[in-house]
Amino acid sequence: MISPEETESITTLNNKSGILKKINQEIVVYSEETHLQIANEKIKTLYLELKDLILGIDNNIKVNPKKRYLAYTHQKKILLLKVQSKHYQQMTRKKKSQ
């Protein structure tokens, strides 16, 4: 027999002491705009130019914003960019030697 605890749904959790409300307040969704908010205009312009160049290489390259950086992926992460107020850092994946 299934106990009531095993069949609880999100709507049931919603009514319990604000647990779900607290979790929802802690969830943060990151975007390119989030990262560019701290950058000055020069860095924003450079970033957008670099983004156009990177995405122009292959249609399958995607931007995947993370908490501390922007990841450009094509099956794997190929480039990581950390945007800061007056500069940006980039890290690239290096091929393993055979």
Secondary structure as GFF3:
##gff-version 3
##sequence-region A 1 98
A	DSSP	three_ten_helix	4	7	.	.	.	ID=ss1
A	DSSP	alpha_helix	10	14	.	.	.	ID=ss2
A	DSSP	alpha_helix	19	26	.	.	.	ID=ss3
A	DSSP	alpha_helix	32	36	.	.	.	ID=ss4
A	DSSP	alpha_helix	41	57	.	.	.	ID=ss5
A	DSSP	beta_strand	62	65	.	.	.	ID=ss6
A	DSSP	beta_strand	70	73	.	.	.	ID=ss7
A	DSSP	beta_strand	77	83	.	.	.	ID=ss8
A	DSSP	beta_strand	88	92	.	.	.	ID=ss9
###
